[in-house]
């Protein structure tokens, strides 16, 4: 006959098994969902040429609200980004899912006679990472994520990528938005007025004609260099070498490749 202790132990083992099974089933389901989304994205965008939109600023981070969900879009600095004009003939070459852990808090736990120990609280970020390339400008990388950490569908991913790329299957999103203070922002900048009282504009010129003023943060084109003096010397040395070995011309009728 089983004792109460054995019954309690049996219940604990059963509960542990159930929790273990549920956790692994959820992980398996999430992995399958990511595979399905990645497969569909690859069919629609891999090895196709798009236009990479001009950069509104050099930060490369956009906080986007589409419908009732919030997203983050990030571009890494590269030969493709940032550029003040649209860049055609850019291919998306690879799509992959990546999990990044961010430490949001760390509490020191003293333990005499042993190494310092910390209790850390971390948050996982579910990222879609897109590699891109251009024949002359090299490679670039773009990341997107949903801020509530849910799996992004194919349609959601396409809608977010439309802020960076032009061409099918991307639709033209609202790129510029004026707040109640008559300041024109890039939609998704993250620092516009927290209000629904705004006006949308298709282009910067349209906003300026309506009397809006450009946000100095959104439309800052100055790239901050920590070692500007050295960069300037390198630039002058490069110019001297070019002028020494090549004859520079300024004929606007010459073809540009």
C-alpha positions as a printed Julia matrix, in Angstrom:
257×3 Matrix{Float64}:
  0.0    0.0     0.0
  1.35   3.43   -1.0
  1.93   5.97    1.73
  0.89   9.63    1.54
  4.55  10.52    1.0
  4.75   8.29   -2.08
  1.51   9.77   -3.44
  2.84  13.32   -2.96
  6.12  12.42   -4.69
  4.19  10.82   -7.54
  2.11  13.99   -7.98
  5.23  16.14   -8.06
  6.86  13.93  -10.69
  3.68  14.02  -12.77
  3.48  17.83  -12.52
  7.15  18.21  -13.43
  6.68  15.97  -16.46
  3.64  17.97  -17.6
  5.5   21.29  -17.26
  8.5   19.84  -19.09
  6.3   18.56  -21.91
  4.39  21.85  -22.24
  7.6   23.92  -22.35
  9.16  21.72  -25.03
  5.93  21.62  -27.05
  5.73  25.41  -27.0
  9.37  25.66  -28.12
  8.72  23.13  -30.91
  5.57  25.0   -32.06
  7.44  28.33  -32.07
 10.28  26.81  -34.11
  7.81  25.42  -36.65
  6.06  28.8   -36.89
  9.38  30.54  -37.55
 10.18  28.0   -40.27
  6.84  28.65  -41.98
  7.26  32.44  -41.88
 10.86  32.25  -43.09
  9.9   29.96  -45.96
  7.14  32.34  -47.08
  9.41  35.39  -46.77
 12.11  33.69  -48.83
  9.6   33.01  -51.62
  8.58  36.69  -51.77
 11.83  38.62  -51.33
 15.0   36.51  -51.6
 17.3   37.35  -54.57
 14.9   40.0   -55.88
 16.0   43.57  -56.48
 14.44  46.43  -54.5
 15.07  50.11  -53.87
 16.55  50.85  -50.45
 14.89  54.03  -49.2
 16.96  57.07  -48.31
 17.84  57.4   -44.64
 15.95  60.09  -42.67
 18.86  60.27  -40.22
 21.99  58.37  -39.3
 20.59  56.55  -36.25
 19.01  53.7   -38.18
 16.37  52.91  -35.54
 12.62  53.24  -36.08
  9.81  52.64  -33.59
  6.79  51.8   -35.7
  3.12  51.45  -34.8
  1.17  49.44  -37.38
 -2.39  48.71  -36.41
 -2.42  47.91  -32.7
  1.12  46.49  -32.58
  4.52  48.13  -32.11
  7.69  47.16  -33.95
 11.37  48.01  -34.01
 13.38  48.31  -37.22
 17.19  48.69  -37.13
 19.75  49.11  -39.89
 23.47  48.63  -39.39
 25.89  51.22  -40.71
 27.46  49.94  -43.91
 28.14  50.88  -47.52
 24.37  50.75  -48.04
 23.32  52.76  -44.99
 22.98  55.65  -44.38
 22.49  57.22  -47.8
 20.78  60.6   -48.51
 19.18  59.21  -51.7
 17.31  56.06  -52.66
 19.61  53.17  -53.64
 18.25  50.95  -56.46
 19.23  47.36  -57.32
 19.57  46.16  -53.73
 19.04  42.44  -53.2
 17.87  40.74  -50.02
 20.1   37.67  -49.94
 19.29  35.92  -46.67
 16.59  35.71  -43.99
 17.27  34.22  -40.58
 15.75  34.15  -37.11
 17.91  35.16  -34.17
 17.32  35.3   -30.41
 19.22  37.94  -28.45
 19.25  38.24  -24.66
 19.34  41.66  -23.02
 20.23  42.12  -19.35
 17.69  44.61  -17.97
 18.73  44.46  -14.31
 21.58  43.05  -12.25
 21.6   42.74   -8.45
 24.83  42.02   -6.61
 24.58  39.07   -4.21
 27.54  39.11   -1.77
 28.95  35.74   -0.75
 31.99  35.91    1.5
 34.88  33.72    0.47
 33.56  33.16   -3.03
 33.51  35.02   -6.33
 31.03  37.85   -6.68
 27.64  36.65   -7.85
 24.78  38.49   -9.49
 21.08  37.87   -9.93
 20.27  38.95  -13.47
 16.96  39.59  -15.13
 17.07  39.1   -18.88
 14.66  39.66  -21.76
 14.74  37.67  -24.99
 14.33  39.48  -28.31
 12.93  37.51  -31.25
 14.59  39.07  -34.3
 14.21  38.64  -38.03
 17.55  39.47  -39.63
 17.78  40.34  -43.33
 21.1   40.43  -45.19
 21.27  42.62  -48.29
 23.84  43.39  -50.96
 24.57  45.79  -53.81
 26.94  45.19  -56.71
 29.07  48.24  -55.93
 28.15  49.36  -52.41
 28.68  46.06  -50.62
 26.6   44.35  -47.96
 24.12  45.56  -45.36
 21.97  44.17  -42.57
 18.52  45.02  -41.23
 16.71  43.69  -38.15
 13.04  43.8   -37.23
 11.16  42.66  -34.14
  7.75  42.93  -32.56
  8.05  44.68  -29.21
  5.64  42.36  -27.4
  7.99  39.49  -28.35
  5.35  37.61  -30.32
  6.12  35.77  -33.55
  5.73  38.11  -36.51
  3.64  36.86  -39.42
  4.76  37.16  -43.04
  2.36  40.06  -43.64
  3.62  41.93  -40.56
  7.23  41.49  -41.66
  6.44  42.81  -45.15
  4.66  45.86  -43.69
  7.64  46.7   -41.47
 10.2   46.16  -44.24
  8.23  48.59  -46.42
  9.69  51.43  -44.33
 13.13  50.45  -45.67
 12.42  49.06  -49.16
 10.4   49.94  -52.27
  9.01  47.49  -54.8
  6.67  44.52  -54.78
  5.46  43.12  -52.41
  6.08  46.27  -50.3
  3.4   48.96  -50.09
  4.24  52.64  -49.59
  3.76  53.43  -45.88
  3.23  56.82  -44.26
  6.79  58.12  -44.01
  6.33  61.63  -42.6
  4.1   62.87  -39.81
  3.54  66.31  -38.3
  2.68  66.69  -34.64
  0.37  69.21  -33.04
  3.38  71.53  -32.6
  3.78  71.8   -36.41
  7.05  69.87  -36.39
  7.56  67.33  -39.16
  8.9   63.97  -37.99
  9.81  60.73  -39.66
  7.03  58.27  -38.81
  8.49  55.86  -36.3
 11.12  58.2   -34.84
 10.02  57.43  -31.27
 10.17  61.04  -30.01
  7.16  62.69  -31.64
  4.28  63.96  -29.5
  2.33  61.22  -27.76
 -0.96  62.27  -29.3
 -3.3   61.19  -32.07
 -3.59  64.79  -33.27
 -1.19  64.54  -36.23
 -1.12  65.0   -40.01
  0.43  62.61  -42.5
  2.49  63.71  -45.51
  3.73  61.68  -48.48
  6.93  63.73  -48.93
  9.07  66.23  -47.03
  8.29  68.96  -49.58
  4.57  68.46  -49.04
  5.04  69.01  -45.31
  7.17  72.12  -45.85
  4.57  73.61  -48.2
  2.0   73.13  -45.44
  4.14  75.27  -43.1
  5.74  72.48  -41.07
  9.22  72.76  -39.59
 11.72  69.91  -39.89
 12.62  68.05  -36.71
 16.33  68.59  -36.06
 16.7   65.0   -34.81
 14.81  63.2   -37.58
 16.5   65.06  -40.41
 20.0   65.41  -39.04
 22.34  64.41  -41.87
 25.58  64.98  -39.96
 27.49  61.81  -39.22
 29.16  62.14  -35.84
 32.81  60.99  -36.0
 34.71  60.58  -32.7
 38.05  61.02  -34.49
 37.18  63.72  -37.03
 40.77  65.07  -37.21
 42.23  61.71  -38.22
 39.4   61.08  -40.68
 40.05  64.47  -42.28
 43.78  63.7   -42.69
 43.0   60.32  -44.25
 40.55  61.99  -46.64
 43.11  64.58  -47.75
 45.76  61.9   -48.25
 43.35  59.87  -50.39
 42.49  62.96  -52.44
 46.21  63.7   -52.98
 46.83  60.16  -54.25
 43.86  60.3   -56.61
 44.93  63.63  -58.03
 48.49  62.34  -58.44
 47.61  59.19  -60.4
 44.39  60.24  -62.18
 43.09  63.24  -64.05
 39.82  64.39  -62.48
 37.15  65.82  -64.76
 33.76  67.43  -64.02
 31.94  66.79  -67.31
 28.26  66.24  -66.47
 27.71  64.57  -69.85
 29.91  61.6   -69.0
 28.01  58.39  -68.12
 27.94  57.3   -64.49
 28.11  53.58  -63.71
